[in-house]
Amino acid sequence: MFTSVLMIEKPLTAADVEFVTTLHGEEQVSFVVLMQPRGDQADVLLRAIDDVAMGELDEAVREGDEPEGEDARPIAERGLAVSLTALRATGSEAVGRVVEDHPLDLLKSVVDETGADEVIVLTAPHYVEEFFHRDWASRARHKVGVPVLKLFSHSE
């Protein structure tokens, strides 16, 4: 069985689930999902800049309204549960956890513990971070020792 560690920042949409579960054709895939809750104020600024760059001005204005830190954890837990249920509904094995801190250290340990074959980073575009190679996928490529695939999540 092929094992993928899937890093996400919001619940998977039906299109996301179909995309990641069909990446390897008919091969059975097991997923370990790591859900990253919303970050700190610096992340809010970067997300707002990304929203402006994409022409989504309404989203940029609302960025400061989202819960952060410990307040974001219950939302992340619900999003993780929804995502795991959707992956399991396709016949895939799926387990997961919410990232509490040091996401790349956790990613490395999960890859090592599970013998994962790949990492899939499925997020919205983060143009500023990607430009400076500070996004999860760019940083993970130097840390985990397996292929890292960067995919953009679908919107509802």
N, C-alpha and C positions, 0 to 999 in steps of 0.2 A: 504494500500500500504506500502511496505517495503522501508525504506529510508536508503541509504548508503552514507556516506561521503567518497569520493575517493581522496586520496592524491597521486599526480603523479609528476614526475620531467621531463617527456618528453611526447610527444604526444602518445596516445594509438595506438597500432598496431591493425590490424583486429583480431589477435589472443587474444590480451588483451580484446578487446571489447566483443568477444564471451565468453571468460572466465568469466568476471565479470557479464555479463548479464544473464548467465545461472547458476550462483552459487546457486540460490534459486529456481531452477526448473521452474515451470510455474508461480510462484508468480510475480506479477507486481512490478518492482523496480524503485524507483526514486533516481537519483544520484545528489549529490552536489559535484562538482569536484573542488579541490584546486590544482592549478598548482604552484609549487615552482620553480622560476627561478634559474639559476645556482648561486652558492654562491661565497664566497670570496676565497682568496688564500689558506687558510687552507683547504677548501673543495677540491681545485684543488690537493693539495698534497695527501689527503686521496683517491681521485678518482684515482690518478696515482698509488698509492700503490695497490689499488684494481685491477687495470688493470694488473699490473705486476703479482699479485697473480693468476690471471685468465689466464696468458700467453698471454695477448693482449698487447704486447710491443709497437706496433704502436700507439694504443690508449693512452698509458701512455705518449708517447712523445708529442702527440697533445693536451693533457689536458690544457696546458697553452694558447692555441690558441683560446679558446672559449670566447665569450663575458661574462662579469660579471656585477653584479649590475644592474644599470639602462640601460646599453647597452643590457642586456639580456632580459629586459621586453618585447620588441616587439616580440622577438622570442617566449617567453612564452605565450604571448597573441595569437599568431597564432597557437601554439601547443594546447592551450586550446580550441580555436574555432574548430580546426580539431577534437579534442576528443569529444566535445559536439555534433558536427554534426554526428559523427560515433555512439555515444550512442543513439541519437534520431532516427537514421535510423533503429534501432532495435525495435522501439516502446517504448523505455524507456523515462521517463521524465528526463531531465538533465539541470542543471544550473551550473554556476561555476564562479570562479574568480582567478586572479593571486594573490599569496601571496606576500605582500609587505614587511612585517617584522613580527617577533614573530609568526612563523607558528603554534606552539602548542597552543598559546593563541587564535589564530584565529580558530584553529580546535575545541577547547573547546567551544568557543562561537557559532560556526556553529552547533555543535552537540546539544547544549542547545536550540538554536533558532528553529531548524528544528525538534527536537524530534527524531533525527536519531537513528536507531536501531543498527548500527554498523559503524565502520571505517575500510576501506580497504586501506592499504598502499601498493601501487604498484610501486616498484622501481627496478632498477638494484641491484644486490648484492653489499653490502658495507661491506666487511668482517671486516675491522678494526673497524668501528663504531659498527657493530653488536657484535663483540667480547667483546667490552667494554660496550655494552648496551646503546650506544649513538645514535643509529639510531632512526628515527621517530617512528617506531612501538613500540619499547621498551619504549621510553619516553612517548608516547601517552597512553600506557596502565595504567600509573600512574596518568593520568590527566583527561581523558574524561568520564569515568563512563559507557562506553558501550564496548562490545567486539571489539577488534582490531585484524584484520587479516592481516598478512604480506604475500604478494605475490611478486614473481619476475616477472618483465615485460619481454615480449618477444622481441627479436630483429627482425628487418626487414630483 
